[in-house]
Amino acid sequence: MDKFVINGGIKLQGEVRISGAKNAALPLLAATILAETPITLTNVPNLKDVNTLVELIAGLGISISYSGDTVKADTSTLNNQFAPYELVKTMRASILVLGPLVARYGSAQVSLPGGCAIGSRPVDQHLKALEALGAHIEVENGYVNAKVDGRLKGADITFDMVTVGGTENILMAAVLAEGVTTLRNAACEPEITDLANMLIKMGAKIEGVDTDTLVITGVESLQGCEYAVVADRIETGSYLAAAAITGGKVKTTHTDPTLLEAVLDKFEEMGAEVTRGDDWIELDMQDKRPKAVSFRTLPHPDFPTDMQAQLMAVNAIGHGFATISETIFENRFMHVPELSRMGANIQVEGNDAVVTGVEKLSAAPVMATDLRASFSLVLAALAAEGESIVDRIYHIDRGYENIEAKLQSLGAQIKRVSA
């Protein structure tokens, strides 16, 4: 099992190119199932999760190739609608093939998903909404079996909670449904906007993009297109956090500042100088210790849960104390014991964590528990003087492309070793 060995205490400086967003690439890949003619995706990040979904799609019989940052898919060879447990168990986003398969082919058998152990993320919202569109759903032996006679039918659907995956899945199903579908209490994340924009380019009729109410008028078929995956806002924020925690200066390029305003506001509140351009963001901590800042995770456009762990790591060395409230997932403080091993002073009570900043963190061996938590441990190790070991980094490979090379380009002393 691979580990990172990190010698910290170095101010990071330089420029880093941001990859395409994992959380956008995965639904876009699932949406290729809907296209009757070949489709090309560019700016696709080379990540474990992306490779898993490409393998799953290939298993459906679709002709799909993945080279560099480009994926090409042709559905004319699709010959089954079965997504096996062996692939789905490693990644929750695999459930996103359910809606497209039912919408286009009338049936699907998809294993219930796995992924990061960060609390309950039930797929019941996906299934209830598909039933509202006319699908017959049965869950047996760990598999979702979905069928529909003819086409799905448009419906008025209100999600019980804001669900990113549910919004994506039902949006993809509704574009081929007969009639009009209205999705209320829909998620508004930039990755959903990206999906809607590609579907529109394929011929879908969608109104209300960027709002919590989507109105979809179904069409009989969708065609392929060429589409570039949006920049990864979470990767962007993570590298800016690396500058903040080390007192350095990092410029992220090929990104979009408008997707990260809530996080950039917190960096400025910490005392960082943040400069924005059309497709770049630079954070200069000016060799200062950051100020601890409080925040609450909420659906977009508020502070994203996927940046909670990284900002907690920066707070750990901040002046003063701050309260972090996690409202999205109930078990997303699993990085706290590992940060505490490095000298962080963090007290957790329910969904709140109180972080009292310390002047310095200490190098230590730590273990990653999920994707974003793993980056928080890398951040802490970059700030701590001495050698730290971050174990179980297969988590980080699910969401960060070429992380060690990118950090090395900023001056970090980090290397990957195999146990």
C-alpha positions as CSV (number, residue, x, y, z in Angstrom):
1,M,0.0,0.0,0.0
2,D,1.5,3.3,-1.1
3,K,2.4,6.1,1.4
4,F,3.6,9.7,1.2
5,V,6.8,10.6,3.0
6,I,6.7,14.4,3.6
7,N,9.4,16.7,5.0
8,G,7.6,19.8,6.1
9,G,8.4,23.3,7.1
10,I,8.9,24.6,3.6
11,K,7.0,27.6,2.2
12,L,5.3,26.6,-1.1
13,Q,5.7,28.9,-4.0
14,G,5.0,28.8,-7.7
15,E,2.3,28.0,-10.2
16,V,0.1,24.9,-10.5
17,R,-2.2,23.9,-13.3
18,I,-5.7,22.7,-12.1
19,S,-7.2,19.6,-13.7
20,G,-10.7,19.0,-14.7
21,A,-13.2,18.3,-11.9
22,K,-13.7,14.7,-10.8
23,N,-17.2,15.6,-9.6
24,A,-18.0,16.9,-13.0
25,A,-16.2,14.3,-15.1
26,L,-18.1,11.4,-13.5
27,P,-21.7,12.5,-14.4
28,L,-20.5,13.6,-17.8
29,L,-19.1,10.1,-18.4
30,A,-22.4,8.6,-17.3
31,A,-24.2,11.0,-19.7
32,T,-22.3,9.5,-22.7
33,I,-24.8,6.6,-22.4
34,L,-27.5,8.9,-23.7
35,A,-25.8,9.8,-26.9
36,E,-26.8,8.0,-30.1
37,T,-23.6,9.2,-31.9
38,P,-20.0,9.3,-30.8
39,I,-19.1,11.8,-28.0
40,T,-15.8,13.3,-26.9
41,L,-14.9,14.6,-23.5
42,T,-11.7,16.7,-22.9
43,N,-10.0,18.0,-19.8
44,V,-10.8,14.7,-18.1
45,P,-8.6,14.1,-15.0
46,N,-6.6,10.9,-14.8
47,L,-8.0,9.6,-11.5
48,K,-8.8,6.2,-10.1
49,D,-12.5,7.1,-9.9
50,V,-12.5,8.1,-13.6
51,N,-10.8,4.9,-14.6
52,T,-13.3,2.9,-12.6
53,L,-16.3,4.5,-14.4
54,V,-14.7,4.1,-17.8
55,E,-14.2,0.4,-17.0
56,L,-17.9,0.2,-15.9
57,I,-19.1,1.9,-19.1
58,A,-16.9,-0.4,-21.2
59,G,-18.5,-3.3,-19.4
60,L,-21.8,-2.3,-20.8
61,G,-20.4,-3.0,-24.2
62,I,-19.9,0.7,-25.1
63,S,-16.8,1.4,-27.2
64,I,-14.8,3.8,-25.0
65,S,-11.2,5.0,-25.1
66,Y,-9.3,7.1,-22.6
67,S,-6.0,8.7,-23.7
68,G,-4.3,11.7,-22.1
69,D,-7.2,14.0,-21.0
70,T,-9.6,12.8,-23.6
71,V,-12.4,10.2,-23.5
72,K,-14.2,9.1,-26.6
73,A,-17.3,6.9,-26.4
74,D,-19.6,5.3,-29.0
75,T,-22.8,3.6,-27.6
76,S,-23.7,1.8,-30.8
77,T,-22.0,-1.3,-29.4
78,L,-23.8,-1.3,-26.0
79,N,-25.1,-4.8,-25.3
80,N,-26.1,-5.0,-21.7
81,Q,-27.4,-2.8,-18.8
82,F,-25.6,-4.5,-15.9
83,A,-23.3,-2.6,-13.5
84,P,-21.6,-5.2,-11.2
85,Y,-20.8,-4.9,-7.5
86,E,-17.1,-5.5,-8.2
87,L,-16.8,-2.0,-9.8
88,V,-19.7,-0.1,-8.1
89,K,-18.5,-1.0,-4.6
90,T,-15.5,1.3,-4.8
91,M,-17.3,4.5,-5.9
92,R,-20.7,6.0,-5.1
93,A,-20.8,7.8,-8.5
94,S,-21.4,4.5,-10.2
95,I,-25.1,4.9,-9.4
96,L,-25.2,7.7,-12.0
97,V,-25.4,5.1,-14.8
98,L,-28.9,4.1,-13.5
99,G,-30.9,7.1,-14.9
100,P,-29.3,7.1,-18.4
101,L,-29.7,3.3,-18.8
102,V,-33.4,3.3,-17.9
103,A,-34.1,6.4,-19.9
104,R,-32.5,5.2,-23.1
105,Y,-32.7,1.4,-22.9
106,G,-35.7,0.8,-20.7
107,S,-33.9,-1.3,-18.0
108,A,-30.9,-1.3,-15.7
109,Q,-29.4,-3.6,-13.0
110,V,-27.0,-1.5,-10.9
111,S,-25.3,-2.6,-7.7
112,L,-25.9,-0.4,-4.7
113,P,-22.8,1.8,-4.4
114,G,-19.8,2.1,-2.1
115,G,-17.2,4.9,-1.7
116,C,-15.9,7.1,1.1
117,A,-17.1,6.2,4.6
118,I,-18.3,9.7,5.5
119,G,-21.8,9.0,6.6
120,S,-25.1,8.0,5.2
121,R,-25.7,9.1,1.6
122,P,-28.8,7.1,0.7
123,V,-29.9,6.6,-2.9
124,D,-33.6,6.6,-1.9
125,Q,-34.0,10.0,-3.5
126,H,-32.8,8.7,-6.8
127,L,-35.1,5.7,-6.7
128,K,-38.2,7.6,-5.6
129,A,-37.7,10.2,-8.4
130,L,-37.2,7.4,-11.0
131,E,-40.5,5.8,-9.8
132,A,-42.2,9.2,-10.2
133,L,-41.0,9.1,-13.8
134,G,-42.7,5.8,-14.3
135,A,-39.9,3.3,-13.7
136,H,-40.6,0.1,-11.8
137,I,-37.9,-0.3,-9.1
138,E,-37.0,-3.4,-7.0
139,V,-34.0,-3.7,-4.7
140,E,-32.8,-7.3,-4.4
141,N,-29.6,-8.9,-3.2
142,G,-27.8,-5.5,-3.2
143,Y,-28.9,-4.6,-6.7
144,V,-31.3,-1.9,-8.0
145,N,-33.4,-3.4,-10.8
146,A,-35.2,-0.8,-12.8
147,K,-37.5,-1.2,-15.8
148,V,-40.0,0.9,-17.8
149,D,-42.5,0.1,-20.5
150,G,-41.8,2.4,-23.3
151,R,-40.4,5.9,-22.4
152,L,-40.3,7.4,-19.0
153,K,-43.0,10.0,-18.4
154,G,-42.4,13.6,-17.2
155,A,-43.4,14.4,-13.6
156,D,-43.3,17.1,-11.0
157,I,-40.6,16.0,-8.5
158,T,-39.5,17.6,-5.2
159,F,-36.4,16.2,-3.6
160,D,-36.8,15.7,0.2
161,M,-33.2,17.0,0.6
162,V,-30.7,18.6,-1.6
163,T,-28.9,15.8,-3.4
164,V,-26.2,16.3,-5.9
165,G,-26.1,12.8,-7.2
166,G,-29.9,12.5,-7.2
167,T,-30.2,15.8,-9.2
168,E,-27.7,14.5,-11.7
169,N,-29.3,11.1,-12.1
170,I,-32.8,12.3,-12.6
171,L,-31.8,15.2,-14.8
172,M,-30.1,12.6,-17.1
173,A,-33.3,10.4,-17.0
174,A,-35.7,13.3,-17.6
175,V,-34.0,14.5,-20.8
176,L,-35.4,11.5,-22.7
177,A,-38.7,11.3,-20.8
178,E,-42.0,12.0,-22.6
179,G,-43.3,15.4,-21.6
180,V,-42.1,17.9,-19.1
181,T,-40.3,17.2,-15.8
182,T,-39.8,19.7,-13.0
183,L,-37.1,19.1,-10.5
184,R,-37.6,21.1,-7.3
185,N,-35.1,21.5,-4.4
186,A,-32.5,20.6,-7.0
187,A,-28.8,21.0,-6.1
188,C,-27.0,24.0,-7.7
189,E,-23.4,22.8,-7.7
190,P,-21.2,24.0,-10.6
191,E,-20.8,20.3,-11.6
192,I,-24.6,20.1,-12.2
193,T,-24.4,23.2,-14.3
194,D,-21.6,21.6,-16.3
195,L,-23.8,18.5,-16.9
196,A,-26.8,20.5,-17.9
197,N,-24.7,22.5,-20.4
198,M,-23.4,19.3,-22.0
199,L,-26.8,17.8,-22.2
200,I,-28.1,21.0,-23.9
201,K,-25.2,20.8,-26.4
202,M,-26.4,17.2,-27.1
203,G,-29.9,18.4,-27.8
204,A,-31.6,18.4,-24.5
205,K,-34.1,21.1,-23.5
206,I,-33.4,22.3,-19.9
207,E,-34.5,25.6,-18.3
208,G,-33.5,26.9,-14.9
209,V,-29.9,26.0,-15.1
210,D,-28.0,27.4,-12.0
211,T,-31.2,27.4,-9.9
212,D,-32.9,25.0,-7.6
213,T,-35.8,24.4,-10.0
214,L,-35.0,22.6,-13.3
215,V,-37.6,22.3,-16.0
216,I,-36.8,19.6,-18.6
217,T,-38.8,19.1,-21.8
218,G,-38.0,15.5,-22.9
219,V,-36.7,14.8,-26.4
220,E,-36.7,11.6,-28.4
221,S,-32.9,11.3,-28.8
222,L,-29.6,13.0,-28.0
223,Q,-26.6,13.2,-30.2
224,G,-22.9,13.2,-29.3
225,C,-20.8,16.3,-29.1
226,E,-17.3,17.5,-27.9
227,Y,-17.2,19.0,-24.4
228,A,-14.5,20.1,-21.9
229,V,-14.9,19.2,-18.2
230,V,-15.1,22.3,-15.9
231,A,-12.1,23.1,-13.7
232,D,-11.9,21.4,-10.3
233,R,-12.8,24.0,-7.7
234,I,-11.9,21.7,-4.8
235,E,-8.4,21.0,-6.2
236,T,-8.0,24.7,-6.7
237,G,-9.0,25.4,-3.0
238,S,-6.7,22.6,-1.8
239,Y,-3.6,24.0,-3.4
240,L,-4.5,27.5,-2.2
241,A,-4.8,26.0,1.3
242,A,-1.3,24.6,0.8
243,A,0.0,28.2,0.3
244,A,-2.0,29.4,3.4
245,I,-0.7,26.7,5.8
246,T,2.9,27.1,4.7
247,G,3.0,30.9,4.6
248,G,3.7,30.7,0.9
249,K,2.5,32.1,-2.4
250,V,0.8,29.8,-5.0
251,K,-1.0,30.7,-8.3
252,T,-3.6,28.2,-9.6
253,T,-4.2,28.4,-13.3
254,H,-6.8,27.0,-15.7
255,T,-9.5,27.4,-13.0
256,D,-12.5,29.6,-12.4
257,P,-12.6,32.0,-9.4
258,T,-16.4,32.4,-9.7
259,L,-16.9,28.8,-8.5
260,L,-15.0,29.2,-5.2
261,E,-16.1,32.6,-3.8
262,A,-17.2,31.3,-0.4
263,V,-13.8,29.6,0.1
264,L,-11.8,32.6,-1.2
265,D,-13.7,34.9,1.2
266,K,-12.5,32.7,4.1
267,F,-8.9,32.8,2.9
268,E,-9.0,36.6,2.9
269,E,-10.5,36.5,6.4
270,M,-7.5,34.5,7.4
271,G,-5.3,37.3,6.3
272,A,-4.2,36.0,2.9
273,E,-3.9,38.3,-0.1
274,V,-6.1,36.7,-2.8
275,T,-5.8,37.9,-6.4
276,R,-8.2,36.7,-9.1
277,G,-8.0,36.7,-12.9
278,D,-10.4,35.3,-15.6
279,D,-8.9,31.8,-15.3
280,W,-6.5,32.0,-12.3
281,I,-6.3,32.6,-8.6
282,E,-3.2,33.5,-6.6
283,L,-2.9,33.3,-2.8
284,D,-0.1,35.1,-1.0
285,M,0.1,34.4,2.8
286,Q,3.2,36.7,3.0
287,D,5.0,34.4,5.4
288,K,2.2,35.2,8.0
289,R,0.5,32.8,10.3
290,P,-3.2,32.7,9.3
291,K,-6.0,33.8,11.5
292,A,-8.4,31.0,12.6
293,V,-11.9,31.4,10.9
294,S,-15.3,29.9,11.6
295,F,-17.5,28.5,8.9
296,R,-20.5,26.2,8.3
297,T,-20.7,23.8,5.4
298,L,-23.8,24.3,3.2
299,P,-24.9,23.5,-0.4
300,H,-23.5,25.6,-3.2
301,P,-23.0,28.6,-3.4
302,D,-22.1,28.5,0.3
303,F,-19.0,26.8,1.8
304,P,-18.5,23.4,0.3
305,T,-18.2,20.3,2.6
306,D,-15.4,19.1,0.3
307,M,-13.2,22.0,1.6
308,Q,-14.0,21.5,5.3
309,A,-11.0,19.2,6.1
310,Q,-8.5,21.4,4.3
311,L,-9.6,24.6,6.1
312,M,-9.6,22.8,9.4
313,A,-5.9,21.9,8.8
314,V,-5.1,25.6,8.1
315,N,-7.1,26.6,11.2
316,A,-5.0,24.2,13.3
317,I,-2.0,26.6,13.0
318,G,-4.1,29.7,13.1
319,H,-4.2,32.6,15.6
320,G,-7.1,32.2,18.0
321,F,-9.9,29.7,17.7
322,A,-12.7,28.9,15.3
323,T,-15.9,26.7,15.2
324,I,-16.5,24.5,12.2
325,S,-20.1,23.2,11.6
326,E,-20.5,20.3,9.3
327,T,-24.1,20.2,8.1
328,I,-23.8,18.0,5.0
329,F,-22.4,14.7,6.3
330,E,-22.7,13.4,9.8
331,N,-19.4,11.5,10.0
332,R,-17.0,13.9,8.3
333,F,-14.6,14.7,11.2
334,M,-12.6,11.4,10.9
335,H,-9.5,13.4,10.1
336,V,-9.6,15.1,13.6
337,P,-7.8,12.2,15.5
338,E,-5.1,12.2,12.9
339,L,-4.6,15.9,13.0
340,S,-4.5,15.7,16.8
341,R,-1.6,13.2,16.5
342,M,0.3,16.1,14.9
343,G,-0.4,18.4,17.7
344,A,-3.6,20.1,16.6
345,N,-6.0,21.2,19.3
346,I,-9.5,20.2,18.1
347,Q,-12.6,19.4,20.2
348,V,-15.6,17.7,18.5
349,E,-19.1,17.8,19.8
350,G,-21.7,16.4,17.4
351,N,-21.5,18.2,14.1
352,D,-19.3,21.0,15.5
353,A,-15.5,21.2,15.9
354,V,-13.8,23.9,17.9
355,V,-10.2,24.4,16.6
356,T,-7.8,26.3,18.9
357,G,-4.8,27.2,16.8
358,V,-1.3,26.1,17.8
359,E,1.9,27.8,16.7
360,K,3.4,24.7,15.1
361,L,2.4,21.1,14.2
362,S,4.6,18.1,14.8
363,A,5.6,15.5,12.3
364,A,4.0,12.2,12.8
365,P,2.7,9.0,11.0
366,V,-1.0,9.4,10.1
367,M,-3.6,7.5,8.2
368,A,-6.1,8.8,5.6
369,T,-9.7,7.9,6.1
370,D,-11.4,9.5,3.0
371,L,-10.6,11.6,0.0
372,R,-10.6,15.1,1.4
373,A,-9.4,14.1,4.8
374,S,-6.3,12.7,3.1
375,F,-5.4,16.1,1.7
376,S,-5.9,17.8,5.1
377,L,-3.2,15.4,6.4
378,V,-0.9,16.2,3.5
379,L,-1.4,19.9,4.4
380,A,-0.6,19.4,8.0
381,A,2.5,17.4,7.1
382,L,3.6,20.2,4.7
383,A,3.4,22.7,7.7
384,A,5.0,20.4,10.3
385,E,8.8,20.4,10.7
386,G,10.3,17.0,10.3
387,E,9.2,13.8,8.5
388,S,5.6,12.7,8.4
389,I,4.2,9.6,6.8
390,V,0.7,9.7,5.3
391,D,-0.7,6.1,4.9
392,R,-3.6,4.8,2.8
393,I,-3.2,7.4,0.1
394,Y,-5.3,5.4,-2.3
395,H,-8.0,7.7,-1.0
396,I,-6.2,10.7,-2.4
397,D,-5.6,9.1,-5.7
398,R,-9.4,9.0,-6.2
399,G,-9.6,12.8,-6.4
400,Y,-6.3,14.5,-7.0
401,E,-4.3,14.1,-10.3
402,N,-0.5,13.9,-10.0
403,I,-0.6,15.3,-6.5
404,E,3.0,14.7,-5.6
405,A,4.4,16.1,-8.9
406,K,2.3,19.2,-8.5
407,L,3.4,19.7,-4.9
408,Q,7.0,19.1,-5.8
409,S,6.7,21.8,-8.5
410,L,5.8,24.2,-5.7
411,G,8.9,23.2,-3.6
412,A,7.4,20.5,-1.4
413,Q,9.5,17.6,-0.3
414,I,7.1,14.8,-0.9
415,K,7.6,11.3,-2.3
416,R,5.5,8.3,-2.8
417,V,6.8,5.0,-1.4
418,S,5.3,1.5,-1.6
419,A,5.1,-0.5,1.6
